[in-house]
Amino acid sequence: MKRPNAKGKGADIFLGEEGTAAAETAQETVAKEKASFYFTLELLEELDQTWMQLRMKNRKLTKSELAQVALEEMLREYHQRQEDSRLYQRLINQS
């Protein structure tokens, strides 16, 4: 018996057509853009270590999610506390 052709089926093979449709719907909900930033080697190493620690609890966690949550939290605090925020203190009130 000949194996069915899988070419062009992609995730349908594993998820079925319904699973693929659900995955596409989830991706459409949150549009993301790629951005590039420069970081110190020390910060990148700390990001890697933190990511690996958190991945022990959630294997699906990505570095992008970690960076996004960290940035969202800093910006949220800045908008709430303005000059009293850690972001303001580090960037504006540098000594």
C-alpha positions in Angstrom: 0.0 0.0 0.0 1.4 3.4 -1.0 1.8 6.1 1.6 -0.5 9.2 1.0 1.3 12.3 -0.3 2.0 14.8 2.5 3.4 17.5 0.3 1.6 20.9 0.9 -0.3 19.6 3.9 1.9 21.3 6.6 0.3 21.3 10.0 -2.9 19.6 8.7 -1.1 16.3 9.0 -0.7 16.7 12.8 -3.6 19.1 13.7 -6.2 18.2 11.1 -8.0 20.9 9.2 -9.9 22.2 12.3 -6.6 22.5 14.3 -5.0 24.4 11.6 -7.9 26.8 11.3 -7.8 27.4 15.0 -4.1 28.1 14.9 -4.5 30.5 12.0 -7.3 32.4 13.9 -5.1 32.7 17.0 -2.3 34.1 14.9 -4.5 36.6 13.2 -5.7 38.0 16.5 -2.4 39.4 17.6 -0.3 41.0 14.8 3.4 41.2 15.7 6.3 43.1 14.1 9.9 42.2 14.2 12.2 44.7 15.9 16.0 44.7 16.5 17.7 46.2 19.5 21.2 46.2 20.8 21.8 44.8 24.3 24.9 44.2 26.4 26.3 40.7 26.5 25.6 40.5 30.2 21.9 41.4 29.7 21.6 38.8 26.9 23.1 36.2 29.2 20.7 37.1 32.0 17.8 36.9 29.5 19.0 33.4 28.5 19.3 32.2 32.1 15.9 33.6 33.1 14.3 32.1 30.0 15.7 28.7 30.7 14.5 28.9 34.4 11.0 29.8 33.3 11.0 27.2 30.6 11.2 24.5 33.3 7.7 25.6 34.2 6.4 26.3 30.7 8.2 24.6 27.8 6.4 26.7 25.2 7.7 30.0 26.6 9.8 32.0 24.1 12.4 34.6 24.6 10.2 37.1 22.7 7.4 36.5 25.2 9.7 37.1 28.1 11.1 40.3 26.6 7.6 41.5 25.7 6.3 41.0 29.2 9.3 42.7 30.8 9.0 45.7 28.5 5.2 45.9 29.0 5.7 45.9 32.8 8.3 48.7 32.7 6.2 50.8 30.4 3.0 50.2 32.5 4.9 51.3 35.6 6.2 54.4 33.8 2.7 55.4 32.7 1.4 54.9 36.3 4.2 56.5 38.2 5.9 58.8 35.7 8.9 60.4 37.5 8.7 57.9 40.3 9.1 54.9 38.0 12.2 52.8 37.8 12.4 53.5 34.0 12.5 57.3 34.6 14.9 57.0 37.5 17.4 54.9 35.5 17.2 56.9 32.3 16.6 60.5 33.4 17.9 60.7 37.0 21.2 58.9 36.2 23.9 60.0 38.6 
